[in-house]
């Protein structure tokens, strides 16, 4: 296997080194990282090689990856601070071998232990912020490719688009390779006074739009006491879990409650959290708050960056009526997304550039605040409904494990693929000791809701 990126890949670059200032939202996520807070996500692609009769090798991956590095200029860039601002800088000594490795596991329990190991480590900032681990040893000859990508490099929507770009719907075919990479954007930016004025103007406009939206009891507006899911820990130790649900079954639950898939997933999650709390001797006194990202442009198929803003939704864990809990969670999701789109995305993008205070706030205040604006993190990303292929290798499943960021130490993700919803969780031991067992509770909740749905049909 070649240890250096080939000349064909280098030729994708425009003449001269690529240097580009990071956008505020990407910069902010880079600043969130701390010794106890890794800021990369794990994307697990399960590979079914039964049709080709042989397993994927690391050499094969090394031969294919360079063809698609040209999808984004940032895939071969490291991060560097220049004149007080973070930049993407072309890695002139990019070494593909430093981004690829392989591991062997005996079963899925060992695979989950590997997830934990990879979730706890940090990506090397002296290199481009991604890595691929090819895992051997699963039952039925299955393999898993685990992609670690820093959140500053891409959000969940970008990862889903990248998955679509490097796979096809027809076995044995290859997707079109990217063309020439774009030139770097200018490093020029307005003076500080103008940038602060722009933030002030965007703040006033956001307030005006919020007033026009009218107050809604379905959208959280204040901080609430901490819960068992966002206790202060100060540890880099993580727990991971994966599972899946039937997409048609979750759609039945959504129809029962009169909501959409996103609302149904949040309602199911809320009921499972309630059961977890009761099992641990905690009686829910009120709803919890979840934070998830809303994509700014759902039509643009970007494969890098973070073009989203957050929305806060109620998780009605205090509600004993399961159907009503799903209905309330769904209504909150719909209202919160609508409010975010009404308020726009400009303020969060502008304010993100002034994120240098984040580490200070996390250390001095966020860890010790009694009240918190968010208890858990959630994400729902719609993926392809058809089977995808890497050449002659079938994609059996793909799952995401996101990041847990203080004060929200529980992160729950749901990605659709074919007729399934893949679930991934990452937690700290203090917030949730066994996320794998919790995902079993999520499946039980769906089964109970299906009983109710089918009784009404």
N, C-alpha and C positions, 0 to 999 in steps of 0.2 A: 504494500500500500504506500502510495506517495505521501510524504510527510509535509509537502508544501502545496498550497493551492496552485493549480496549474496555470500556464500562461494564458489559456483561453479565458479563464475567470478574471485574471488581472486585466485582460484587454477590455473587459466590460467597463472599466473605469475611464472617466474622462481624463485627459492629460493633466498631470499634477495631482497632488494629494487632495483628497476630499475632506474638507473641514466645514462643519455646519453647526450653528448654535442649536441646542436642544430647545424644543418648544416647552412652554411653561408646564403643561400637564405631564410631560415626560420627565422633566427636571424635578417636579414635585415628587414623583414616585421614586426617583433615584434618591432624593433626600430622605424619604421615609425609612430607608434601610438603616439598620443598626445592628450591632453584634448579636442581639437577641431577636432581630426581626429581619429574616431573609425576605427579599422582595421579588423572588422569581416564582413562576408558576410551573406546574408539571402537566404536560399533555401526554397521555398514554395512548398509543396506537397499538391495538392487539392485531397481530398478523397471522393469517391462516395460509400456510404454504402447502396445504394438502394437494391443491390442484397442480402445482409445479413439481411435486415429488422431492423437493430438497429445501433445506432451510436457507434463510437469508444470512449472508456473512457480512462482517464488518467491512470487508474489502468492497463488497457490492455497494454498501451505503456510501463509502468514501468515493466511489466512482460516480455516483448519481448526484450527491449533494452539490458539488460545484456547478452543475448545470443550472441550478435554481437560486444561487446566491444573488443573482442579478435582479431578483424580484424587488429587493429593497437595498438601497445603499448602506443601510445601517447594519446589515448582517455581517459585514466585514469591517465594521468600525468599532473602536473602543471608545470609552468616555474619557474626557480630559477637561480639566478646569483651565480656562484661558481668560485672563483679564477679569476674574471673578465670576465667570459664567461657564456653565457646563456646555461642552461641545461634543458632537460626534466627529471623531477623527479617524481617517482611514488607517487601518493597521497594516503598515508597510511590511511587517514580517508575519502576516497571517499564516498560521500553521494549522491546517485542517485536522491533523492528528490530535492536537490539543483539545479539540471539541468532540471527539469520538472515543467511546470506550465500550466495553462489553462486560456483562456479568452473568453468572449462572445462579439459578435458584432451584430449589427442590420442589416447591409448591407455591400456591398463592399466598400462604401465610408469610413465606420468605419474601415474596414479591412485595407485599405490603410493608414489610420491614425495610426493604430497599427504598420504597417510596419515602418512608420516614427519614432514612439516611440522606437521601437526595434533597428532601425538603428542608432539612436542618442546615445543610452546608450553604456556603455563599459562592456565587459565581465570581471568577477572577476579573476584576475591573481593568486589568492590564490587557485583556483580550476582549473580543466581541462577546456580548452578554447572552450567549446561548451554548447549549451542549446537548449531545444525543448519546443515550446509553442503550445499547442493544442487549436485551435480556433473553437468555436461553433457559430451557429446562421446564417449561410449563407442560401440563398434561396435553395429550393429543398433538404433541409436536408444535404447539402454539409458541409464538414469540411476542415480545412487547418491545416497542421502541419508545423510550421515555425521553421526551424533549423538555429540557429546562430552558425557559426563556424569561429574562428579567421583565418585570412589568413595565419598566421604562421603555422597553423595546416594542412591546405590543400588548394590547388588551385582549379580552376574550373574543370580541368581534373580529379583530384583525387575525387572531389565531384561527378562527373558523374559516375566514376567507383564504388564508394561506393553505389550510388543509384542502380546500377545494381547488386551489391552483396547482398543487403538486400531485393530485390524484385524478383519476378519470372514472367514467362510468362503464367503460368497455375494457374487459380484461385483455392484457397483452399490449395495450397502447400506452403511449407516453404523452403527457400534456405538452403544450407548446412551451418552448423555452422563452424566457424574457428577452427583451431587446436591450438597447443601451440604457444604462442607468442615468437618471436625471442629474443635472448639475446641482451643486450645493446652493442652498439659498444664501442670500446676503447676510452677513453678520451685523449689518447696521441696524440700529434700533433707536427709537426716539429717546430723548433725554429723560432722566428720572422724573422730572416734574411733569412732563407730558404723560408718562406712563401712569403715574399716580393719579393724575387728573382723569385719565381714561377709566381707571378702576373706580374712582368716585362717581363718574357719570354712569358706568354700568351698574353700580350699586343702586343708584337712584332709579334707574330704569327698571331694574329687577324688582324693587319695592313697588313701583307703580304697577307693573304687570301682575305682581302677586295680589295687590288690592283688587285689581280688575277680575282676577280669578274667583274672588270671594272666598271667605273662610270656609273650610271643610273639616268636619270632625273626622273624616277618613284619612287625613294627612297629619302625621305628627308635627307639632310646632314647638315643642319644648323638650328639655332634657329630663330624664327620668332616673330614679335610683338604679344603681348597678344591679346586675343579676348574677346568678351562678355561672353564666356563660362569658362574662368579661371581668373576672377577678384579676387583680394585678399579680403578675408573675415575675417578670424580669428574667425569663429564661428563654433560651433558644430551642428547648426541647419541644418536639412536636409529636402528634399522633395523626395517623391518616386512615381513611377508610374509603372503600369503593363499593358500589352496588349498581343495580339498574332497575328500572320500572318499565312496564309496558305502556307505550304511548297511547294506544287505543283505550287502555283502562283508565289512564289519567284523564283522557278526553271524556270518558263517561262521568268521572267525578266532576269535571268542569261543567258538563251539561247539567248535572244534578244541582249544582250550586248557581248556575247561570253566570259563569265567568269564563275566562280563557285559560290556556295552559299555564301561563305564568302565574295567574291568580290561584289556580288549583294547586300548583306546586308549593306556593307560599302557604296556602291553607293547610296542606298536608304536613308541611314542615312545622307549622305552628302547633298542630295537634300532637305531633311526635315530641316536640319540645315540652308540651304540657305533661305528657306521659312520663317523660324522662324526669321532669321536676318532681312529680308526685312520687315516682319510684325512689327518689333520693330525699324524701321527706320535706319537700319544699312546696307549699301551697301557692299557686299563682294568685297574686292580688290585683293584677292589672296586665295589660298587654305589654309585649316587648316591642322593640323597634329594630327593624332591619334596614340595612343600607345596600342598594344595588346601583349599578351604572346604567344610564340611559344613553344609547348611541345618538350622536348628533345627526349623522346622515346615514340612514339605513340603505341607501341605494348605492353608495360608493363602496366598491369592494377593495378597500385598502388592506394591506398586509403588514402594516407596522403602525406604531404610534398609539396614542390614546385620545380619541375624539369622543369623549363622553363626559357626562356630569352625573352627579349622584342624585338619587331620590330616596326618601325615607318612607317606610311603610310600616303599618301596624301588623304585628303578629298576635292575634287574639288568643293567647295561651290560657286566659282565664275563662274562656267560653266552654262550657260543658257540652253544648250542642255542636256536634262535629260538622254538620251541614252548614249551620249558621257561621261557624268559625271559618270554613272555606269561603263562604259568601262574603264575609266581612274582609278577609284577607284579599280576596279578588277585587272587591270594591276599592280597597285602599291602594292596591297596585295600580289600578286604572286611574284613580284620581291623582296619585303621586306622579305618574308618568305624564299625565296631562298638565299638571302644574309645572313640571320641569320644562316641558316644551313651551308652555306659556311664558315662563321666566326667561327661557333662552339659555345659551351656553357661553355667552361672551364673558360674563363675570368670572366664572370658574377658570376659564382659560387665561384671563388677564391676571387674576389674583394668584394663580399657581406660580407665576414667575417670582413672586415674593415669598417663596416657600422656605427661605433660609431659617425662619424662626421655628419650623416644625420640630427639628430635633430638640430644641430648647423646651418647647411646650410639652412634648412627649415626656421628657425627663422630669420637668419641674411640676407639671400640672396634670396631664392626662392620666398618668399612672395612679394619681392619688385623689382624683375628683370623686366625690360621692355620687353626684349626678353625672350622667353621660348621655350624649345625643344618640348613641347607637349601641345596641347590645350584641348583634351578630351581623355578619356579612353574607349576602346571598347573590347568586348570579344565575340567570337563565339565558342560554344561547341556543337559538334554533339552528340546527345543522341539516345536512342533506338527508332526504328521505330514501334515496336510492343507495344501493351498495356501491362503495368506492373501491378503487384498485390502485396499487402501486405496481404498474406493469402487470406481471402475472401473479402478484401477491394480493390476496383479498384482505381488505380491512374488516376484521370481525367486529371490532368495537373501538370507540375512542372516548376517552374520559379526561376530565380536567380536575386537577387539584389546585386551588387558587392560593391565596396568601391570607394569613391571619395577622391583622395589624392592631396593636393596642389602640383603643380599648376593646376592640371586637376580636376576641381570640378564637371564635368559632366561625369558620367560613364554609359555606355549603354551596356547591355548584351543580347545575343540571344542564347537560348538553343533549340535544336530540340527535339521533343517528338511526337511519332506517325506521323501524317501528318501535324503537326503544328510547328511553331517557336514561343516560348514564349519569350516575351520581358520584360526586367526589367530595370528601370532607377533609379539612385539616383543622386541628385544634391544639391547644396546649393541654398538658395533663391536668392542670388545675381547673380548666374550664370544662373539659369533657375527657374523661380518662379513656373511654373506648368508643371512638366514633364508628367503628365497624359494627358494634352491637347496636348503636343508635340507628344506623341505616337499616338494620333488621326491624326496628320499631317503625321506621318510615314505611316499610313494605307491609307491616301489619295494619297500619292506618289505612293504606290504600285498600287492602282486602276488606276491612270493616266498612269503608265507604262504598265499596262496590256492592256489598250486601244491601245497603240502603238504596243505592241507585237502581238495582235490578228488582228490588221489591216494589218500586214505584212504576216500573215499566210494564 
